[in-house]
Amino acid sequence: MKYFRSAWLAVALSLPAFPVSAAPFYRLVGTIPLGGGVKWDYLTVDAQQHRLYVSHGTEVTVVDLRRREVIGRLAGLPGSHGIAVDPATGDIWADSAGTSRAITFSPGGFAPLAAVHVVEDADGMAYDPASKSIFVSGGDGQALTAINPATRATYADIPLGGAPEGFLADGKGALYVNIVDKNELVRIDTKQRVITARWPTPGCIKPTGLAMDDAKRLLFISCRGGSMVALNADSGAVLATIPIGQGTDAAGFDAVRHRAFSTNGDGTLTVIDDSTVPRQLGTVRTALGARTMALDPETGDVLTVTATVTGIVPSATPGGRTHYIFAPGSLKLLIYAPVP
């Protein structure tokens, strides 16, 4: 189906340049072609193995971050979204929204080892070191499934009362989940697998990305409506609301440089200073569609993906995501390094 006209595309791509920061905080240092499907979602870094996992289409592409090259693929994942790694074994877990399953793969040859049934519309995944569990979120299922990776058994789903987006574990027994359709954040006890808090996110339309400063117990929530809120992880109090680009789908945090990030589909990377009152440091120009991210903790590089844009479909609702039409097979990884 044709979703756009060439006149609209010409106007959209000739809009004034995005404002950028006076200082070049980050610069593009690498581009790696990934191929495959151009409908992508989460990026996950395995810091121990220096690998990046990129979910897209029906597979997950595996990139060696030190060699900066593709080294393998996890196949057979219709509706690929989330990835998590079991640190005890190195086994890789990836989910499939199309089959409501999570599949575990060998970290060596990337062969599938086993599959378990999980929540409907499987989306994000996260490993929790406190409970030694892997959690899978489901948008349509509005719940989480917890997996014991050692036994490959699942527990009863945890109902969330709304559609989950980005989530993370703090390593101390709490899991934080954005509820995108309710503009709120929930906190879950990962051992008891129950909700312990539900907080509104004022100033945030459609919370998606989530990152954390572990030392300060500060959460950074990126919102598709063009803002990021900094929120206390223990009380739920909002400390700051910061402007970001439009169409974000992910956030990140660099514990070495004390910076938070929002990757935005409008082709910008917003850089946030994690000061007493968090504030925007500036904006880096990236590429249209580059809305998801991961951070390489070894180098501080910001990793994002996009593809060649051939058309644009604007959102019909406030806070909704602008949709881009991409050239088949043009998916690529973009690596932005911090400037000393």
Steps between C-alpha positions, in 0.01 A plus 500: 500500500629850421485719810644829371539727202830625367400864558443435871832320526686785332349753741564282806864436416567867426386628839749719691782312670450389859668724759827347610719562800775760480755241609525175304425262788487194273616429148423222254795260494356190337220367281439125472251361243267244663271399215183303566167646607461874549247474783717504811470547874736440794878519504671308782868502597671196653787677675677175593522379140523849343201425281199694382170329420264680260144364467330551165244323288537127558850496645757650734829614348811452715779761473850473647552848646878482511538376142197700386362225282203267479589156641168316494123499504229351720241377254138383515358790702188640328427828671844530661519759778689437826832338588652402836815310597532257791836594660531158666517311169532767234185361337312754290123536534291668230124526464254465215177700509368295210513174696481628862821316580844571640780297345843441651806479275854372539751784552748318275331385181171687563300178464155488665497293821144520634179702485245598765154654471477861624257790513302605191672753270843433654705819492782610735723270705727561801715287730463561874805399707312510834255225405719350224197523274434625149190715458304533175242775445192472280326804353168341407523262795557797737710278723847364573619140487790399726730219386743296709784461245663219698193273475333673203176507698261795511298649785146636493473823299506830689204720385594865453167672431634662185738460207868476601788662313858544620594334831809420704619328817696692762689187612365533853166328454294769324383506140372827353255495208364787288124471435473686173121526470450619860794744529628330811782289641460183707753340736506123545660284768692251284509221759136521602395602147245755621450872438620711793443851362319677218603858426368755247752669270377861477637689202556175313281392207552134408798392713719263299876502568635435850851532644641524852778664696554219753715711733246783532194273477374721217286379210492672162181446297492614138154590371376505142336837561841672505610492864709299743414480868755429773332309781612376842505118490396463865230765539378557146552875534571682174815712532516652153324511164741549210423571132616235249436421134183344364429129457730351762495127561801452729716660765848428633737596778880531510619451861854615414407834343182544708279556198157378401383472140189488289512375141223659299339400172526857371874442454635638827684375805422704812783510757404561864733607781440291813553789739314591820216615278537313169510726195551477127861538387420506131380313195700293253377453144465129416271364226124480443350192661786442746266471800651206695838470668743316721817620671835323482621529863862433401531791258203723579388469137132560426369230265190554290347361181301629207455440129471704181181710515282497189179641648343655808158448662432764769326402821127569517499527882687721750806322630469236230799376306573623148538196278768475235506282191841336453680346206509119535831358618643841597514456878825627652661548839628850580773544763539839669810546715537759777728787407778547763 
